[in-house]
Amino acid sequence: MRKIGLVLLVLLVLVGYIGCGKVIKISGKEMVVGSPKELKEINMGKSTRKGNKAKMVPTVTNSKIWFQAHRGGLREAPENTMAAFRYVWELGGIPEADIRTTKDNIIFCLHDSTLRRTTNAPAAVGEANVSTLMLEEVKAWDAGATFSPDFAGEKIPALAEVFAEMQDQPENHVYLDLKQVDLEHLGFLIKEYEVDKQVIFCHNRQESLIAFRSITPGVRTMLWIGGKPEEIKSQFERAHQSGFKGLDQVQLHLRNTTTVKGETIYLLETKFLQYAIDKTRASDVDLEVLPFEFDDASLVYLLDLGIRWFATDYPNRFARSVRAWQANH
C-alpha cells in the first residue's frame, strides 16, 4: 500500500507540473513553455500580477519561458516562410513575420524591400522594390533554396495564408513587424480572419502602436528598441515616461562583445536591465530581450535576472539552453 501511495503521489505531482504549461518535445526532450490557457488570459487582458510581481514571470518551480523567433528563426529556417512559421509553432514559440504590401495591395511576408537576398529571382526582378511588383511576381521565385536545398520550393507567403493556418489553431500566435503596410488594411485583414487575439503587432515607433491599437483594440503591441546602448536607454525612458502608453511589451536589442576568454558580455549593463525589468513589471508590461548571440552562460545570466520573454534567431538552440537551465531550477 505504501508503494501504491508513493506512485500515486508521483503521478499527481507530474500531472500538476505538466498542466502548468505546454510540454514540447524537442529532440526527445521536453521543455515547458506557457500554456494556451495562459496565452488566452493575456489576450483577454487578465493579469496574474500580485504586488510587484510581473504578470507572466514564473516562479522557480514553474519556469515558463516565452520566445519569439526573429523573422521565423532565420538561422535555422528560411526567414519569413510558412516552413519557418510551422517550425517555430512546433517548438512552442511565436514566429515573427515582417509585413509589406505588393503593387496589387496584398500584404505579404518579407523583411527586405527587394527579393534579392532571400530568393533566386534574377537581377531584373530581384533588385526591384517589392512595392512595384504584383503578388504573382513575388511568389514566382524560390524563397527556401537559398537557405538550404532541403527547403527548395518554399514560396513567400501572403499574410492571409498565415492567418488561414492560425484560424483553427488558437495556440498559434504571430508577431507582425511593420515594414510597409497601411494600418487600416492590416486591421481589416486581422478582423476578417478573426485572429486579433493571436497577433502581437510590433514596430520601433510608439506612435504606430498607439494608432494601430485604436484600429484593432484586441491586438497586443510591442515596441522594439535597437541601436547603441545610450539610444536604447533614451528610447526606453521615453516609453517609461509615457506610462508605456499603448504597449503590452517592450523589446530591447542586446548586442554583445566577446572577451578573450570567449565569454558573451552584453553592452547593456546589469544595472540598466534590472531597471528596465522593475519599471515594466510595475506597469504590467512584458520586457522582452533579443540577444543576437548567446551561449548557455549568458542565457543563464538573463534568466536569473528574471527575464522570461525572449526573441532569438536560433529557436531550437535557445530551447535546448532553456531546458538545461530549467533542469537546475
C-alpha positions as CSV (number, residue, x, y, z in Angstrom):
1,M,0.0,0.0,0.0
2,R,2.8,2.4,0.8
3,K,4.3,1.8,-2.7
4,I,1.0,2.4,-4.3
5,G,0.5,5.6,-2.4
6,L,4.0,6.8,-3.4
7,V,3.3,6.0,-7.1
8,L,0.0,8.0,-6.9
9,L,1.8,10.9,-5.3
10,V,4.4,11.0,-8.1
11,L,1.7,10.8,-10.7
12,L,-0.2,13.7,-9.1
13,V,3.0,15.9,-9.0
14,L,3.7,15.1,-12.7
15,V,0.1,16.0,-13.7
16,G,0.3,19.2,-11.8
17,Y,3.7,20.1,-13.4
18,I,2.6,19.3,-17.0
19,G,-0.7,21.0,-16.5
20,C,1.0,24.3,-15.7
21,G,2.3,24.6,-19.3
22,K,2.5,23.1,-22.7
23,V,5.1,20.3,-22.8
24,I,7.1,20.5,-26.0
25,K,9.3,17.6,-27.1
26,I,12.4,18.6,-28.9
27,S,14.9,16.0,-30.0
28,G,13.4,13.6,-27.5
29,K,13.5,16.0,-24.6
30,E,10.8,18.3,-23.0
31,M,10.5,22.0,-22.5
32,V,7.7,23.7,-20.5
33,V,6.5,26.9,-22.1
34,G,3.4,29.0,-21.5
35,S,0.2,27.1,-22.0
36,P,-2.5,28.1,-24.4
37,K,-4.8,28.9,-21.4
38,E,-2.2,31.5,-20.2
39,L,-1.9,33.0,-23.7
40,K,-5.7,33.3,-23.7
41,E,-5.6,35.1,-20.4
42,I,-3.0,37.6,-21.8
43,N,-5.2,38.1,-24.8
44,M,-8.3,38.8,-22.6
45,G,-6.4,41.3,-20.5
46,K,-6.4,39.1,-17.4
47,S,-3.4,39.6,-15.2
48,T,-2.0,37.3,-12.6
49,R,0.0,40.2,-11.2
50,K,0.2,40.5,-7.4
51,G,2.0,43.2,-5.6
52,N,5.2,44.0,-7.5
53,K,5.4,40.7,-9.5
54,A,5.1,40.8,-13.3
55,K,2.0,39.0,-14.7
56,M,4.0,36.4,-16.6
57,V,7.1,35.9,-14.5
58,P,7.0,32.3,-13.3
59,T,8.3,31.0,-10.0
60,V,11.4,28.8,-9.9
61,T,9.2,25.7,-9.8
62,N,7.1,26.9,-12.7
63,S,9.7,28.2,-15.1
64,K,7.7,29.0,-18.3
65,I,9.8,30.9,-20.9
66,W,8.2,32.7,-23.8
67,F,10.1,33.2,-27.0
68,Q,9.7,35.0,-30.3
69,A,11.6,33.5,-33.3
70,H,13.0,36.6,-35.1
71,R,12.0,36.5,-38.7
72,G,10.8,33.0,-38.1
73,G,14.2,31.9,-36.7
74,L,16.3,32.9,-39.6
75,R,19.4,30.9,-38.6
76,E,17.5,27.6,-38.5
77,A,14.9,28.0,-41.3
78,P,14.3,30.2,-44.3
79,E,13.1,33.5,-42.9
80,N,9.5,34.7,-43.4
81,T,8.2,31.5,-44.9
82,M,5.4,29.1,-43.9
83,A,8.1,26.4,-43.3
84,A,9.8,28.7,-40.7
85,F,6.5,29.6,-39.0
86,R,5.4,26.0,-38.7
87,Y,8.8,25.0,-37.4
88,V,8.5,27.6,-34.6
89,W,4.9,26.8,-33.7
90,E,6.0,23.1,-33.3
91,L,8.8,24.3,-30.9
92,G,6.2,26.1,-28.9
93,G,7.4,29.6,-29.9
94,I,5.9,32.6,-31.6
95,P,7.3,33.4,-35.1
96,E,7.8,36.9,-36.2
97,A,6.7,38.0,-39.7
98,D,7.8,41.2,-41.4
99,I,5.0,42.6,-43.5
100,R,4.9,44.6,-46.7
101,T,2.4,45.3,-49.5
102,T,2.5,44.4,-53.2
103,K,1.5,46.6,-56.1
104,D,-1.9,44.9,-56.2
105,N,-2.4,45.7,-52.5
106,I,-1.7,42.3,-51.0
107,I,0.0,42.1,-47.6
108,F,2.8,39.5,-47.6
109,C,5.8,38.5,-45.5
110,L,9.3,39.8,-46.3
111,H,11.9,41.7,-44.4
112,D,13.9,43.4,-47.2
113,S,12.4,45.8,-49.7
114,T,13.7,43.6,-52.5
115,L,13.8,39.9,-53.3
116,R,17.5,39.8,-54.0
117,R,18.8,38.4,-50.7
118,T,16.2,35.7,-49.9
119,T,15.1,34.3,-53.3
120,N,16.5,33.1,-56.6
121,A,14.9,36.0,-58.5
122,P,17.0,37.3,-61.4
123,A,18.5,40.7,-61.0
124,A,15.9,42.4,-63.1
125,V,13.2,41.3,-60.6
126,G,15.4,40.8,-57.5
127,E,16.6,44.4,-57.4
128,A,13.1,46.0,-57.9
129,N,11.3,47.4,-54.9
130,V,8.7,44.8,-54.0
131,S,6.0,47.5,-53.7
132,T,6.2,47.7,-57.5
133,L,5.6,44.0,-58.0
134,M,2.4,42.1,-58.2
135,L,1.9,39.2,-55.7
136,E,2.2,36.7,-58.6
137,E,5.6,38.1,-59.3
138,V,6.7,38.0,-55.7
139,K,5.6,34.3,-55.3
140,A,7.2,33.2,-58.6
141,W,10.6,32.6,-57.0
142,D,12.1,30.1,-54.6
143,A,12.4,31.5,-51.1
144,G,13.8,28.3,-49.5
145,A,16.6,27.0,-51.6
146,T,18.9,30.0,-50.9
147,F,18.8,28.9,-47.2
148,S,19.1,25.2,-47.8
149,P,18.3,22.7,-50.6
150,D,16.1,21.0,-48.1
151,F,13.6,23.9,-48.4
152,A,13.6,24.2,-52.2
153,G,10.2,25.2,-53.5
154,E,9.2,27.3,-50.5
155,K,7.5,30.5,-51.5
156,I,7.0,33.9,-49.9
157,P,3.6,33.8,-48.3
158,A,0.8,36.3,-48.3
159,L,-0.2,37.2,-44.8
160,A,-3.7,35.8,-45.4
161,E,-2.1,32.3,-45.8
162,V,-0.5,32.7,-42.3
163,F,-3.8,33.8,-40.8
164,A,-5.7,30.9,-42.5
165,E,-3.4,28.4,-40.9
166,M,-3.9,30.1,-37.5
167,Q,-7.7,30.2,-37.6
168,D,-8.2,26.7,-36.2
169,Q,-5.1,26.7,-34.1
170,P,-5.7,29.3,-31.3
171,E,-2.5,28.3,-29.6
172,N,-0.5,29.6,-32.6
173,H,0.4,33.2,-32.3
174,V,2.4,35.6,-34.5
175,Y,4.4,38.8,-34.2
176,L,3.9,41.2,-37.1
177,D,6.7,43.7,-37.6
178,L,5.5,46.7,-39.6
179,K,7.6,47.5,-42.7
180,Q,5.3,48.9,-45.4
181,V,1.6,48.4,-44.8
182,D,-1.5,50.5,-44.5
183,L,-2.7,50.1,-40.9
184,E,-6.4,50.2,-41.8
185,H,-5.8,47.5,-44.4
186,L,-4.0,45.3,-41.9
187,G,-6.7,45.8,-39.3
188,F,-9.4,44.8,-41.8
189,L,-7.4,41.6,-42.6
190,I,-7.0,40.7,-38.9
191,K,-10.7,41.2,-38.3
192,E,-11.6,39.2,-41.4
193,Y,-9.7,36.1,-40.2
194,E,-10.7,36.7,-36.5
195,V,-7.1,36.3,-35.3
196,D,-6.9,39.5,-33.3
197,K,-6.3,37.6,-30.1
198,Q,-3.3,35.8,-31.7
199,V,-1.5,38.7,-33.1
200,I,1.3,40.9,-31.5
201,F,1.9,44.0,-33.6
202,C,5.4,45.4,-33.3
203,H,7.3,48.5,-34.5
204,N,10.1,50.7,-33.4
205,R,7.8,53.8,-33.2
206,Q,5.4,54.0,-30.3
207,E,3.0,56.3,-32.2
208,S,2.4,53.5,-34.8
209,L,1.5,51.1,-32.0
210,I,-0.9,53.6,-30.3
211,A,-2.5,54.2,-33.7
212,F,-2.9,50.5,-34.5
213,R,-4.4,49.8,-31.1
214,S,-7.2,52.3,-31.8
215,I,-7.9,50.5,-35.1
216,T,-7.8,46.9,-33.8
217,P,-8.3,47.1,-30.0
218,G,-7.9,43.3,-29.4
219,V,-4.3,43.1,-30.8
220,R,-1.4,43.2,-28.4
221,T,1.5,45.5,-29.2
222,M,5.3,45.5,-28.8
223,L,7.8,48.4,-29.1
224,W,11.2,47.1,-30.2
225,I,14.2,49.2,-29.3
226,G,17.6,48.9,-31.1
227,G,20.7,50.9,-31.7
228,K,23.6,51.8,-29.4
229,P,23.2,51.4,-25.7
230,E,22.6,55.1,-25.0
231,E,20.0,55.2,-27.8
232,I,18.2,52.2,-26.3
233,K,18.3,53.7,-22.8
234,S,16.9,57.0,-24.1
235,Q,14.0,55.5,-26.0
236,F,13.2,53.1,-23.2
237,E,13.0,56.1,-20.8
238,R,10.7,58.0,-23.2
239,A,8.4,55.0,-23.3
240,H,8.5,54.7,-19.5
241,Q,7.7,58.4,-19.0
242,S,4.7,58.0,-21.3
243,G,3.4,55.3,-18.9
244,F,4.2,52.7,-21.7
245,K,1.1,54.1,-23.4
246,G,-0.3,51.7,-26.0
247,L,2.2,49.0,-25.2
248,D,1.9,45.4,-23.9
249,Q,5.6,44.6,-24.4
250,V,8.9,46.3,-24.8
251,Q,11.8,44.5,-26.6
252,L,15.5,45.5,-26.0
253,H,18.1,44.5,-28.5
254,L,21.2,43.0,-26.8
255,R,24.4,43.5,-28.8
256,N,27.4,41.8,-27.2
257,T,31.2,41.8,-27.0
258,T,33.2,38.7,-26.6
259,T,36.0,38.6,-24.0
260,V,39.4,37.0,-24.6
261,K,38.0,34.0,-22.6
262,G,35.2,33.6,-25.1
263,E,32.5,35.0,-22.7
264,T,29.5,36.7,-24.1
265,I,29.1,40.1,-22.4
266,Y,26.1,42.4,-23.4
267,L,26.7,46.1,-23.9
268,L,23.6,46.9,-21.9
269,E,24.8,46.6,-18.3
270,T,23.1,44.7,-15.5
271,K,22.0,47.9,-13.7
272,F,20.0,49.1,-16.7
273,L,18.5,45.7,-17.4
274,Q,17.3,45.4,-13.8
275,Y,15.9,49.0,-14.0
276,A,14.0,48.0,-17.2
277,I,12.7,44.8,-15.5
278,D,11.5,46.8,-12.5
279,K,9.8,49.6,-14.5
280,T,8.0,47.2,-16.9
281,R,6.8,45.0,-14.1
282,A,5.4,47.9,-12.2
283,S,3.4,48.9,-15.3
284,D,2.3,45.3,-16.0
285,V,4.2,45.3,-19.3
286,D,6.3,42.4,-20.5
287,L,10.0,43.0,-21.0
288,E,11.5,41.0,-23.9
289,V,15.1,40.9,-24.9
290,L,16.7,39.9,-28.3
291,P,20.2,38.7,-27.7
292,F,21.7,38.4,-31.2
293,E,24.2,36.0,-29.8
294,F,24.1,33.8,-26.7
295,D,25.6,30.8,-25.0
296,D,24.4,28.8,-22.0
297,A,26.2,31.1,-19.5
298,S,24.8,34.4,-21.0
299,L,21.3,33.0,-21.2
300,V,21.5,31.8,-17.6
301,Y,22.5,35.4,-16.6
302,L,19.4,36.8,-18.3
303,L,17.1,34.2,-16.9
304,D,18.5,34.6,-13.4
305,L,17.8,38.4,-13.7
306,G,14.1,37.4,-14.1
307,I,13.6,37.9,-17.8
308,R,11.0,35.5,-19.2
309,W,10.3,36.8,-22.7
310,F,13.0,36.4,-25.4
311,A,13.5,36.8,-29.1
312,T,16.0,34.7,-30.9
313,D,17.4,33.8,-34.3
314,Y,18.1,30.3,-33.1
315,P,14.8,28.9,-31.7
316,N,15.9,25.2,-31.3
317,R,19.3,26.1,-29.8
318,F,17.5,28.6,-27.5
319,A,15.1,25.8,-26.4
320,R,17.9,23.5,-25.6
321,S,19.7,26.1,-23.4
322,V,16.4,26.8,-21.6
323,R,15.9,23.1,-20.9
324,A,19.4,23.0,-19.3
325,W,18.5,26.0,-17.1
326,Q,15.1,24.5,-16.1
327,A,16.8,21.2,-15.1
328,N,18.6,23.1,-12.4
329,H,15.6,25.1,-11.2
